[in-house]
Amino acid sequence: MLTVLIADDNADGRELLRDHLEAWGFEVLEARDGQEALINAARYLPDAILLDVQMPRLDGFSVLRKLREDERLSATPALAITACAWNGTRDRALQAGFNACFAKPVDFRALRDELQKLLRAAFSEQPQKA
């Protein structure tokens, strides 16, 4: 089972994402802020990470920078989730290295499609085991 880490300081937002991801067959990990996201990512090495852009302790951009510095997590698909897509945050997120960016409220069909595409690509790039 593939694992997705959700990092969002809003409990309702995490719950909504978790419900959809679990219905799609993912195992879900959660973090309430950026620092907790880094700890959980390093501990569990999820297959994909959904990061709220605006979180306490470390924002999504700071978390992404640290993830990309960790060779175990540097290629992990990371998707930005933001309530501020209208003010250039989407472009900034993609330039920062997020694989995709979704505005709140999230279009769950588009999120599922993007996650599937990114995970297929990530797993096809991994060396095959003998």
N, CA, C and O atoms as CSV, one atom per row, in Angstrom:
chain,resi,resn,atom,element,x,y,z
A,1,MET,N,N,0.848,-1.184,0.000
A,1,MET,CA,C,0.000,0.000,0.000
A,1,MET,C,C,0.888,1.240,0.000
A,1,MET,O,O,1.837,1.332,0.779
A,2,LEU,N,N,0.578,2.182,-0.869
A,2,LEU,CA,C,1.337,3.425,-0.949
A,2,LEU,C,C,0.922,4.371,0.172
A,2,LEU,O,O,-0.234,4.400,0.595
A,3,THR,N,N,1.894,5.139,0.637
A,3,THR,CA,C,1.685,6.033,1.772
A,3,THR,C,C,1.795,7.490,1.341
A,3,THR,O,O,2.701,7.871,0.599
A,4,VAL,N,N,0.857,8.292,1.819
A,4,VAL,CA,C,0.877,9.736,1.568
A,4,VAL,C,C,0.885,10.457,2.912
A,4,VAL,O,O,0.097,10.142,3.804
A,5,LEU,N,N,1.782,11.421,3.042
A,5,LEU,CA,C,1.841,12.282,4.222
A,5,LEU,C,C,1.095,13.571,3.909
A,5,LEU,O,O,1.377,14.235,2.911
A,6,ILE,N,N,0.140,13.920,4.770
A,6,ILE,CA,C,-0.592,15.187,4.673
A,6,ILE,C,C,-0.066,16.107,5.765
A,6,ILE,O,O,-0.073,15.739,6.940
A,7,ALA,N,N,0.389,17.294,5.394
A,7,ALA,CA,C,0.824,18.287,6.376
A,7,ALA,C,C,-0.048,19.526,6.213
A,7,ALA,O,O,0.036,20.236,5.211
A,8,ASP,N,N,-0.880,19.771,7.211
A,8,ASP,CA,C,-1.795,20.919,7.188
A,8,ASP,C,C,-2.137,21.263,8.629
A,8,ASP,O,O,-2.447,20.369,9.416
A,9,ASP,N,N,-2.086,22.528,8.988
A,9,ASP,CA,C,-2.391,22.937,10.353
A,9,ASP,C,C,-3.888,22.953,10.626
A,9,ASP,O,O,-4.300,23.105,11.776
A,10,ASN,N,N,-4.708,22.801,9.594
A,10,ASN,CA,C,-6.160,22.795,9.755
A,10,ASN,C,C,-6.651,21.351,9.863
A,10,ASN,O,O,-6.549,20.585,8.906
A,11,ALA,N,N,-7.181,20.984,11.027
A,11,ALA,CA,C,-7.627,19.609,11.267
A,11,ALA,C,C,-8.726,19.186,10.291
A,11,ALA,O,O,-8.729,18.048,9.823
A,12,ASP,N,N,-9.653,20.087,9.983
A,12,ASP,CA,C,-10.725,19.751,9.043
A,12,ASP,C,C,-10.161,19.492,7.648
A,12,ASP,O,O,-10.611,18.586,6.948
A,13,GLY,N,N,-9.187,20.282,7.254
A,13,GLY,CA,C,-8.551,20.086,5.957
A,13,GLY,C,C,-7.837,18.750,5.874
A,13,GLY,O,O,-7.932,18.050,4.865
A,14,ARG,N,N,-7.110,18.389,6.952
A,14,ARG,CA,C,-6.430,17.084,6.989
A,14,ARG,C,C,-7.446,15.954,6.903
A,14,ARG,O,O,-7.247,14.979,6.178
A,15,GLU,N,N,-8.538,16.094,7.651
A,15,GLU,CA,C,-9.548,15.037,7.664
A,15,GLU,C,C,-10.162,14.837,6.281
A,15,GLU,O,O,-10.341,13.701,5.841
A,16,LEU,N,N,-10.480,15.908,5.608
A,16,LEU,CA,C,-11.072,15.812,4.282
A,16,LEU,C,C,-10.107,15.139,3.300
A,16,LEU,O,O,-10.501,14.251,2.545
A,17,LEU,N,N,-8.851,15.566,3.317
A,17,LEU,CA,C,-7.848,14.931,2.461
A,17,LEU,C,C,-7.676,13.459,2.825
A,17,LEU,O,O,-7.642,12.597,1.948
A,18,ARG,N,N,-7.568,13.178,4.120
A,18,ARG,CA,C,-7.392,11.792,4.580
A,18,ARG,C,C,-8.541,10.913,4.102
A,18,ARG,O,O,-8.304,9.816,3.595
A,19,ASP,N,N,-9.768,11.370,4.253
A,19,ASP,CA,C,-10.922,10.577,3.841
A,19,ASP,C,C,-10.845,10.202,2.360
A,19,ASP,O,O,-11.103,9.055,1.995
A,20,HIS,N,N,-10.496,11.153,1.522
A,20,HIS,CA,C,-10.389,10.867,0.090
A,20,HIS,C,C,-9.223,9.925,-0.203
A,20,HIS,O,O,-9.374,8.958,-0.949
A,21,LEU,N,N,-8.078,10.205,0.376
A,21,LEU,CA,C,-6.900,9.368,0.111
A,21,LEU,C,C,-7.120,7.926,0.563
A,21,LEU,O,O,-6.750,6.989,-0.144
A,22,GLU,N,N,-7.714,7.750,1.721
A,22,GLU,CA,C,-7.992,6.394,2.199
A,22,GLU,C,C,-8.998,5.689,1.293
A,22,GLU,O,O,-8.867,4.493,1.036
A,23,ALA,N,N,-9.987,6.410,0.816
A,23,ALA,CA,C,-10.968,5.823,-0.100
A,23,ALA,C,C,-10.296,5.392,-1.408
A,23,ALA,O,O,-10.760,4.461,-2.065
A,24,TRP,N,N,-9.221,6.056,-1.782
A,24,TRP,CA,C,-8.493,5.706,-3.000
A,24,TRP,C,C,-7.468,4.601,-2.748
A,24,TRP,O,O,-6.781,4.179,-3.679
A,25,GLY,N,N,-7.354,4.127,-1.513
A,25,GLY,CA,C,-6.471,3.014,-1.207
A,25,GLY,C,C,-5.110,3.378,-0.652
A,25,GLY,O,O,-4.241,2.511,-0.548
A,26,PHE,N,N,-4.899,4.633,-0.293
A,26,PHE,CA,C,-3.618,5.043,0.276
A,26,PHE,C,C,-3.624,4.880,1.791
A,26,PHE,O,O,-4.660,5.015,2.443
A,27,GLU,N,N,-2.455,4.588,2.333
A,27,GLU,CA,C,-2.249,4.707,3.776
A,27,GLU,C,C,-1.882,6.171,4.014
A,27,GLU,O,O,-1.102,6.745,3.253
A,28,VAL,N,N,-2.434,6.773,5.056
A,28,VAL,CA,C,-2.252,8.201,5.275
A,28,VAL,C,C,-1.547,8.471,6.594
A,28,VAL,O,O,-1.905,7.920,7.635
A,29,LEU,N,N,-0.541,9.328,6.530
A,29,LEU,CA,C,0.143,9.863,7.698
A,29,LEU,C,C,-0.222,11.338,7.773
A,29,LEU,O,O,-0.537,11.956,6.756
A,30,GLU,N,N,-0.179,11.898,8.970
A,30,GLU,CA,C,-0.555,13.305,9.130
A,30,GLU,C,C,0.479,14.080,9.939
A,30,GLU,O,O,1.189,13.529,10.780
A,31,ALA,N,N,0.535,15.369,9.654
A,31,ALA,CA,C,1.365,16.301,10.420
A,31,ALA,C,C,0.580,17.599,10.570
A,31,ALA,O,O,-0.111,18.034,9.648
A,32,ARG,N,N,0.697,18.210,11.751
A,32,ARG,CA,C,-0.046,19.441,12.058
A,32,ARG,C,C,0.718,20.711,11.725
A,32,ARG,O,O,0.144,21.800,11.730
A,33,ASP,N,N,2.006,20.584,11.435
A,33,ASP,CA,C,2.816,21.748,11.082
A,33,ASP,C,C,4.035,21.283,10.296
A,33,ASP,O,O,4.258,20.087,10.112
A,34,GLY,N,N,4.810,22.247,9.840
A,34,GLY,CA,C,5.957,21.919,9.006
A,34,GLY,C,C,7.025,21.112,9.710
A,34,GLY,O,O,7.616,20.216,9.107
A,35,GLN,N,N,7.283,21.405,10.961
A,35,GLN,CA,C,8.306,20.665,11.700
A,35,GLN,C,C,7.894,19.205,11.860
A,35,GLN,O,O,8.708,18.300,11.673
A,36,GLU,N,N,6.643,18.984,12.202
A,36,GLU,CA,C,6.133,17.613,12.334
A,36,GLU,C,C,6.156,16.896,10.981
A,36,GLU,O,O,6.381,15.687,10.922
A,37,ALA,N,N,5.926,17.631,9.912
A,37,ALA,CA,C,5.986,17.042,8.576
A,37,ALA,C,C,7.386,16.511,8.277
A,37,ALA,O,O,7.531,15.409,7.748
A,38,LEU,N,N,8.410,17.285,8.612
A,38,LEU,CA,C,9.786,16.837,8.383
A,38,LEU,C,C,10.115,15.596,9.207
A,38,LEU,O,O,10.745,14.662,8.711
A,39,ILE,N,N,9.691,15.593,10.449
A,39,ILE,CA,C,9.952,14.441,11.324
A,39,ILE,C,C,9.273,13.195,10.762
A,39,ILE,O,O,9.896,12.138,10.664
A,40,ASN,N,N,7.997,13.317,10.395
A,40,ASN,CA,C,7.268,12.157,9.884
A,40,ASN,C,C,7.783,11.702,8.524
A,40,ASN,O,O,7.821,10.504,8.243
A,41,ALA,N,N,8.174,12.640,7.687
A,41,ALA,CA,C,8.721,12.269,6.378
A,41,ALA,C,C,10.017,11.480,6.546
A,41,ALA,O,O,10.212,10.460,5.886
A,42,ALA,N,N,10.901,11.947,7.424
A,42,ALA,CA,C,12.164,11.249,7.649
A,42,ALA,C,C,11.951,9.888,8.309
A,42,ALA,O,O,12.676,8.937,8.015
A,43,ARG,N,N,10.984,9.791,9.177
A,43,ARG,CA,C,10.725,8.542,9.899
A,43,ARG,C,C,10.064,7.496,9.004
A,43,ARG,O,O,10.442,6.325,9.038
A,44,TYR,N,N,9.082,7.908,8.207
A,44,TYR,CA,C,8.259,6.939,7.468
A,44,TYR,C,C,8.530,6.877,5.965
A,44,TYR,O,O,8.069,5.947,5.304
A,45,LEU,N,N,9.264,7.840,5.411
A,45,LEU,CA,C,9.585,7.872,3.980
A,45,LEU,C,C,8.347,7.615,3.111
A,45,LEU,O,O,8.275,6.606,2.409
A,46,PRO,N,N,7.381,8.526,3.161
A,46,PRO,CA,C,6.145,8.337,2.393
A,46,PRO,C,C,6.414,8.349,0.890
A,46,PRO,O,O,7.454,8.821,0.430
A,47,ASP,N,N,5.454,7.819,0.139
A,47,ASP,CA,C,5.567,7.781,-1.317
A,47,ASP,C,C,5.225,9.123,-1.952
A,47,ASP,O,O,5.668,9.412,-3.063
A,48,ALA,N,N,4.444,9.944,-1.260
A,48,ALA,CA,C,4.093,11.290,-1.727
A,48,ALA,C,C,3.760,12.145,-0.508
A,48,ALA,O,O,3.407,11.633,0.554
A,49,ILE,N,N,3.881,13.464,-0.688
A,49,ILE,CA,C,3.640,14.391,0.417
A,49,ILE,C,C,2.766,15.540,-0.078
A,49,ILE,O,O,3.041,16.148,-1.113
A,50,LEU,N,N,1.708,15.825,0.679
A,50,LEU,CA,C,0.844,16.980,0.406
A,50,LEU,C,C,1.151,18.023,1.471
A,50,LEU,O,O,0.978,17.760,2.661
A,51,LEU,N,N,1.601,19.192,1.061
A,51,LEU,CA,C,2.013,20.233,2.007
A,51,LEU,C,C,1.156,21.479,1.858
A,51,LEU,O,O,1.076,22.072,0.782
A,52,ASP,N,N,0.521,21.864,2.952
A,52,ASP,CA,C,-0.119,23.175,2.987
A,52,ASP,C,C,0.997,24.205,2.895
A,52,ASP,O,O,2.038,24.047,3.532
A,53,VAL,N,N,0.797,25.233,2.129
A,53,VAL,CA,C,1.838,26.242,1.946
A,53,VAL,C,C,2.003,27.088,3.206
A,53,VAL,O,O,3.128,27.445,3.556
A,54,GLN,N,N,0.915,27.415,3.890
A,54,GLN,CA,C,0.983,28.266,5.073
A,54,GLN,C,C,0.730,27.425,6.324
A,54,GLN,O,O,-0.406,27.076,6.644
A,55,MET,N,N,1.823,27.109,7.020
A,55,MET,CA,C,1.737,26.334,8.264
A,55,MET,C,C,2.624,26.988,9.310
A,55,MET,O,O,3.570,27.700,8.972
A,56,PRO,N,N,2.319,26.746,10.583
A,56,PRO,CA,C,3.190,27.259,11.640
A,56,PRO,C,C,4.505,26.478,11.707
A,56,PRO,O,O,4.627,25.383,11.159
A,57,ARG,N,N,5.462,27.059,12.378
A,57,ARG,CA,C,6.796,26.516,12.637
A,57,ARG,C,C,7.648,26.463,11.382
A,57,ARG,O,O,8.755,27.003,11.383
A,58,LEU,N,N,7.185,25.842,10.321
A,58,LEU,CA,C,7.847,25.862,9.018
A,58,LEU,C,C,6.756,25.868,7.967
A,58,LEU,O,O,5.844,25.044,8.015
A,59,ASP,N,N,6.839,26.791,7.012
A,59,ASP,CA,C,5.830,26.786,5.958
A,59,ASP,C,C,6.157,25.701,4.926
A,59,ASP,O,O,7.224,25.088,4.974
A,60,GLY,N,N,5.244,25.477,4.010
A,60,GLY,CA,C,5.423,24.420,3.016
A,60,GLY,C,C,6.666,24.596,2.162
A,60,GLY,O,O,7.300,23.610,1.786
A,61,PHE,N,N,7.028,25.839,1.847
A,61,PHE,CA,C,8.220,26.091,1.050
A,61,PHE,C,C,9.482,25.685,1.810
A,61,PHE,O,O,10.391,25.090,1.232
A,62,SER,N,N,9.540,26.003,3.091
A,62,SER,CA,C,10.694,25.624,3.910
A,62,SER,C,C,10.792,24.108,4.058
A,62,SER,O,O,11.881,23.537,4.002
A,63,VAL,N,N,9.650,23.472,4.246
A,63,VAL,CA,C,9.637,22.011,4.345
A,63,VAL,C,C,10.144,21.409,3.037
A,63,VAL,O,O,10.970,20.496,3.058
A,64,LEU,N,N,9.668,21.899,1.922
A,64,LEU,CA,C,10.090,21.368,0.628
A,64,LEU,C,C,11.600,21.500,0.446
A,64,LEU,O,O,12.247,20.558,-0.011
A,65,ARG,N,N,12.166,22.647,0.792
A,65,ARG,CA,C,13.621,22.839,0.657
A,65,ARG,C,C,14.376,21.780,1.455
A,65,ARG,O,O,15.346,21.200,0.966
A,66,LYS,N,N,13.929,21.534,2.679
A,66,LYS,CA,C,14.603,20.544,3.521
A,66,LYS,C,C,14.402,19.123,2.989
A,66,LYS,O,O,15.316,18.302,3.064
A,67,LEU,N,N,13.224,18.829,2.459
A,67,LEU,CA,C,12.982,17.510,1.870
A,67,LEU,C,C,13.914,17.280,0.689
A,67,LEU,O,O,14.479,16.196,0.540
A,68,ARG,N,N,14.073,18.292,-0.145
A,68,ARG,CA,C,14.915,18.152,-1.346
A,68,ARG,C,C,16.395,18.011,-0.990
A,68,ARG,O,O,17.180,17.527,-1.806
A,69,GLU,N,N,16.786,18.427,0.218
A,69,GLU,CA,C,18.172,18.273,0.669
A,69,GLU,C,C,18.448,16.879,1.215
A,69,GLU,O,O,19.610,16.496,1.350
A,70,ASP,N,N,17.414,16.118,1.529
A,70,ASP,CA,C,17.549,14.772,2.092
A,70,ASP,C,C,17.511,13.773,0.934
A,70,ASP,O,O,16.485,13.638,0.268
A,71,GLU,N,N,18.606,13.083,0.693
A,71,GLU,CA,C,18.665,12.191,-0.478
A,71,GLU,C,C,17.607,11.094,-0.440
A,71,GLU,O,O,17.220,10.583,-1.491
A,72,ARG,N,N,17.133,10.721,0.740
A,72,ARG,CA,C,16.078,9.700,0.828
A,72,ARG,C,C,14.724,10.241,0.387
A,72,ARG,O,O,13.847,9.464,0.008
A,73,LEU,N,N,14.538,11.556,0.429
A,73,LEU,CA,C,13.248,12.186,0.132
A,73,LEU,C,C,13.298,13.142,-1.051
A,73,LEU,O,O,12.273,13.704,-1.436
A,74,SER,N,N,14.472,13.330,-1.626
A,74,SER,CA,C,14.641,14.370,-2.650
A,74,SER,C,C,13.774,14.156,-3.887
A,74,SER,O,O,13.393,15.125,-4.543
A,75,ALA,N,N,13.462,12.921,-4.212
A,75,ALA,CA,C,12.652,12.638,-5.401
A,75,ALA,C,C,11.190,12.344,-5.065
A,75,ALA,O,O,10.394,12.058,-5.959
A,76,THR,N,N,10.840,12.412,-3.803
A,76,THR,CA,C,9.462,12.134,-3.394
A,76,THR,C,C,8.528,13.203,-3.962
A,76,THR,O,O,8.766,14.394,-3.763
A,77,PRO,N,N,7.467,12.792,-4.668
A,77,PRO,CA,C,6.527,13.790,-5.171
A,77,PRO,C,C,5.943,14.622,-4.030
A,77,PRO,O,O,5.467,14.087,-3.028
A,78,ALA,N,N,5.991,15.937,-4.206
A,78,ALA,CA,C,5.461,16.865,-3.200
A,78,ALA,C,C,4.473,17.793,-3.884
A,78,ALA,O,O,4.796,18.442,-4.879
A,79,LEU,N,N,3.273,17.848,-3.341
A,79,LEU,CA,C,2.205,18.663,-3.914
A,79,LEU,C,C,1.839,19.761,-2.934
A,79,LEU,O,O,1.603,19.498,-1.755
A,80,ALA,N,N,1.792,20.981,-3.418
A,80,ALA,CA,C,1.413,22.122,-2.590
A,80,ALA,C,C,-0.111,22.218,-2.552
A,80,ALA,O,O,-0.787,22.031,-3.564
A,81,ILE,N,N,-0.631,22.512,-1.368
A,81,ILE,CA,C,-2.051,22.765,-1.171
A,81,ILE,C,C,-2.140,24.178,-0.597
A,81,ILE,O,O,-1.541,24.473,0.437
A,82,THR,N,N,-2.890,25.050,-1.272
A,82,THR,CA,C,-2.899,26.440,-0.826
A,82,THR,C,C,-4.277,27.083,-0.938
A,82,THR,O,O,-5.058,26.778,-1.839
A,83,ALA,N,N,-4.542,27.962,-0.016
A,83,ALA,CA,C,-5.764,28.770,-0.077
A,83,ALA,C,C,-5.499,30.057,-0.849
A,83,ALA,O,O,-6.416,30.844,-1.082
A,84,CYS,N,N,-4.251,30.272,-1.245
A,84,CYS,CA,C,-3.862,31.548,-1.865
A,84,CYS,C,C,-3.362,31.372,-3.297
A,84,CYS,O,O,-2.410,32.045,-3.692
A,85,ALA,N,N,-3.961,30.508,-4.068
A,85,ALA,CA,C,-3.487,30.258,-5.437
A,85,ALA,C,C,-3.634,31.476,-6.330
A,85,ALA,O,O,-2.937,31.588,-7.338
A,86,TRP,N,N,-4.517,32.379,-5.984
A,86,TRP,CA,C,-4.795,33.535,-6.822
A,86,TRP,C,C,-3.718,34.604,-6.788
A,86,TRP,O,O,-3.688,35.462,-7.670
A,87,ASN,N,N,-2.834,34.583,-5.800
A,87,ASN,CA,C,-1.865,35.676,-5.682
A,87,ASN,C,C,-0.464,35.291,-6.148
A,87,ASN,O,O,0.517,35.862,-5.673
A,88,GLY,N,N,-0.354,34.343,-7.057
A,88,GLY,CA,C,0.953,33.946,-7.556
A,88,GLY,C,C,1.575,32.797,-6.793
A,88,GLY,O,O,2.679,32.367,-7.126
A,89,THR,N,N,0.905,32.293,-5.789
A,89,THR,CA,C,1.458,31.203,-4.992
A,89,THR,C,C,1.669,29.954,-5.846
A,89,THR,O,O,2.656,29.240,-5.663
A,90,ARG,N,N,0.749,29.683,-6.778
A,90,ARG,CA,C,0.883,28.501,-7.626
A,90,ARG,C,C,2.192,28.560,-8.418
A,90,ARG,O,O,2.952,27.592,-8.432
A,91,ASP,N,N,2.455,29.688,-9.072
A,91,ASP,CA,C,3.691,29.832,-9.846
A,91,ASP,C,C,4.911,29.726,-8.944
A,91,ASP,O,O,5.897,29.076,-9.292
A,92,ARG,N,N,4.840,30.357,-7.804
A,92,ARG,CA,C,5.947,30.304,-6.844
A,92,ARG,C,C,6.192,28.869,-6.379
A,92,ARG,O,O,7.340,28.446,-6.239
A,93,ALA,N,N,5.107,28.121,-6.138
A,93,ALA,CA,C,5.234,26.729,-5.691
A,93,ALA,C,C,5.907,25.870,-6.756
A,93,ALA,O,O,6.802,25.085,-6.445
A,94,LEU,N,N,5.492,26.012,-7.978
A,94,LEU,CA,C,6.088,25.214,-9.054
A,94,LEU,C,C,7.550,25.602,-9.272
A,94,LEU,O,O,8.386,24.733,-9.521
A,95,GLN,N,N,7.866,26.883,-9.184
A,95,GLN,CA,C,9.251,27.338,-9.326
A,95,GLN,C,C,10.117,26.834,-8.170
A,95,GLN,O,O,11.313,26.600,-8.347
A,96,ALA,N,N,9.519,26.668,-6.994
A,96,ALA,CA,C,10.261,26.208,-5.824
A,96,ALA,C,C,10.557,24.709,-5.892
A,96,ALA,O,O,11.410,24.212,-5.157
A,97,GLY,N,N,9.861,23.994,-6.765
A,97,GLY,CA,C,10.135,22.567,-6.900
A,97,GLY,C,C,9.001,21.642,-6.526
A,97,GLY,O,O,9.168,20.423,-6.545
A,98,PHE,N,N,7.837,22.198,-6.183
A,98,PHE,CA,C,6.685,21.331,-5.972
A,98,PHE,C,C,6.337,20.682,-7.309
A,98,PHE,O,O,6.493,21.297,-8.363
A,99,ASN,N,N,5.870,19.451,-7.260
A,99,ASN,CA,C,5.487,18.743,-8.482
A,99,ASN,C,C,4.147,19.222,-9.024
A,99,ASN,O,O,3.881,19.106,-10.221
A,100,ALA,N,N,3.306,19.756,-8.150
A,100,ALA,CA,C,1.987,20.257,-8.540
A,100,ALA,C,C,1.482,21.164,-7.426
A,100,ALA,O,O,2.000,21.152,-6.309
A,101,CYS,N,N,0.463,21.949,-7.751
A,101,CYS,CA,C,-0.125,22.853,-6.766
A,101,CYS,C,C,-1.634,22.833,-6.929
A,101,CYS,O,O,-2.151,22.924,-8.043
A,102,PHE,N,N,-2.340,22.712,-5.803
A,102,PHE,CA,C,-3.796,22.675,-5.803
A,102,PHE,C,C,-4.335,23.745,-4.875
A,102,PHE,O,O,-3.863,23.913,-3.751
A,103,ALA,N,N,-5.334,24.469,-5.367
A,103,ALA,CA,C,-5.991,25.499,-4.576
A,103,ALA,C,C,-7.087,24.864,-3.727
A,103,ALA,O,O,-7.715,23.883,-4.127
A,104,LYS,N,N,-7.302,25.442,-2.552
A,104,LYS,CA,C,-8.432,25.047,-1.713
A,104,LYS,C,C,-9.646,25.834,-2.161
A,104,LYS,O,O,-9.507,27.023,-2.448
A,105,PRO,N,N,-10.802,25.256,-2.237
A,105,PRO,CA,C,-11.088,23.845,-1.994
A,105,PRO,C,C,-10.511,22.989,-3.118
A,105,PRO,O,O,-10.555,23.354,-4.293
A,106,VAL,N,N,-9.976,21.851,-2.726
A,106,VAL,CA,C,-9.261,20.971,-3.644
A,106,VAL,C,C,-10.233,20.270,-4.594
A,106,VAL,O,O,-11.292,19.790,-4.188
A,107,ASP,N,N,-9.846,20.228,-5.854
A,107,ASP,CA,C,-10.557,19.425,-6.858
A,107,ASP,C,C,-10.024,18.000,-6.680
A,107,ASP,O,O,-8.927,17.684,-7.141
A,108,PHE,N,N,-10.792,17.151,-6.021
A,108,PHE,CA,C,-10.285,15.829,-5.643
A,108,PHE,C,C,-10.062,14.907,-6.830
A,108,PHE,O,O,-9.170,14.060,-6.787
A,109,ARG,N,N,-10.828,15.047,-7.859
A,109,ARG,CA,C,-10.591,14.222,-9.059
A,109,ARG,C,C,-9.234,14.585,-9.669
A,109,ARG,O,O,-8.454,13.705,-10.032
A,110,ALA,N,N,-8.960,15.886,-9.777
A,110,ALA,CA,C,-7.678,16.331,-10.325
A,110,ALA,C,C,-6.524,15.906,-9.414
A,110,ALA,O,O,-5.465,15.511,-9.903
A,111,LEU,N,N,-6.718,15.985,-8.106
A,111,LEU,CA,C,-5.694,15.560,-7.158
A,111,LEU,C,C,-5.397,14.072,-7.331
A,111,LEU,O,O,-4.232,13.681,-7.400
A,112,ARG,N,N,-6.424,13.250,-7.401
A,112,ARG,CA,C,-6.225,11.803,-7.576
A,112,ARG,C,C,-5.471,11.524,-8.875
A,112,ARG,O,O,-4.527,10.734,-8.890
A,113,ASP,N,N,-5.881,12.166,-9.951
A,113,ASP,CA,C,-5.226,11.944,-11.243
A,113,ASP,C,C,-3.757,12.346,-11.198
A,113,ASP,O,O,-2.893,11.633,-11.708
A,114,GLU,N,N,-3.480,13.494,-10.584
A,114,GLU,CA,C,-2.093,13.971,-10.502
A,114,GLU,C,C,-1.243,13.056,-9.618
A,114,GLU,O,O,-0.106,12.739,-9.966
A,115,LEU,N,N,-1.787,12.636,-8.487
A,115,LEU,CA,C,-1.054,11.714,-7.612
A,115,LEU,C,C,-0.729,10.412,-8.343
A,115,LEU,O,O,0.399,9.925,-8.270
A,116,GLN,N,N,-1.697,9.856,-9.036
A,116,GLN,CA,C,-1.467,8.611,-9.772
A,116,GLN,C,C,-0.379,8.804,-10.824
A,116,GLN,O,O,0.500,7.954,-10.971
A,117,LYS,N,N,-0.433,9.906,-11.549
A,117,LYS,CA,C,0.568,10.185,-12.585
A,117,LYS,C,C,1.965,10.319,-11.971
A,117,LYS,O,O,2.924,9.726,-12.466
A,118,LEU,N,N,2.075,11.099,-10.894
A,118,LEU,CA,C,3.375,11.312,-10.262
A,118,LEU,C,C,3.933,10.028,-9.665
A,118,LEU,O,O,5.132,9.767,-9.763
A,119,LEU,N,N,3.079,9.231,-9.050
A,119,LEU,CA,C,3.556,7.990,-8.439
A,119,LEU,C,C,3.960,6.971,-9.497
A,119,LEU,O,O,4.941,6.250,-9.315
A,120,ARG,N,N,3.221,6.903,-10.594
A,120,ARG,CA,C,3.624,6.009,-11.700
A,120,ARG,C,C,5.000,6.412,-12.208
A,120,ARG,O,O,5.868,5.564,-12.411
A,121,ALA,N,N,5.193,7.694,-12.408
A,121,ALA,CA,C,6.482,8.191,-12.901
A,121,ALA,C,C,7.596,7.922,-11.891
A,121,ALA,O,O,8.691,7.511,-12.274
A,122,ALA,N,N,7.327,8.151,-10.614
A,122,ALA,CA,C,8.340,7.935,-9.579
A,122,ALA,C,C,8.754,6.471,-9.513
A,122,ALA,O,O,9.939,6.166,-9.385
A,123,PHE,N,N,7.794,5.574,-9.600
A,123,PHE,CA,C,8.116,4.156,-9.496
A,123,PHE,C,C,8.727,3.610,-10.773
A,123,PHE,O,O,9.482,2.639,-10.717
A,124,SER,N,N,8.428,4.195,-11.911
A,124,SER,CA,C,9.037,3.731,-13.154
A,124,SER,C,C,10.490,4.171,-13.250
A,124,SER,O,O,11.264,3.578,-14.001
A,125,GLU,N,N,10.875,5.210,-12.498
A,125,GLU,CA,C,12.257,5.700,-12.516
A,125,GLU,C,C,13.161,4.980,-11.518
A,125,GLU,O,O,14.383,5.118,-11.575
A,126,GLN,N,N,12.564,4.208,-10.598
A,126,GLN,CA,C,13.364,3.496,-9.615
A,126,GLN,C,C,14.061,2.317,-10.273
A,126,GLN,O,O,13.500,1.690,-11.172
A,127,PRO,N,N,15.289,2.006,-9.833
A,127,PRO,CA,C,15.959,0.826,-10.380
A,127,PRO,C,C,15.173,-0.436,-10.056
A,127,PRO,O,O,14.639,-0.584,-8.957
A,128,GLN,N,N,15.111,-1.331,-11.011
A,128,GLN,CA,C,14.397,-2.590,-10.810
A,128,GLN,C,C,15.249,-3.522,-9.951
A,128,GLN,O,O,16.463,-3.612,-10.135
A,129,LYS,N,N,14.601,-4.215,-9.012
A,129,LYS,CA,C,15.315,-5.160,-8.161
A,129,LYS,C,C,15.485,-6.473,-8.911
A,129,LYS,O,O,14.592,-6.916,-9.633
A,130,ALA,N,N,16.652,-7.086,-8.725
A,130,ALA,CA,C,16.942,-8.348,-9.408
A,130,ALA,C,C,16.342,-9.520,-8.676
A,130,ALA,O,O,16.489,-10.661,-9.113
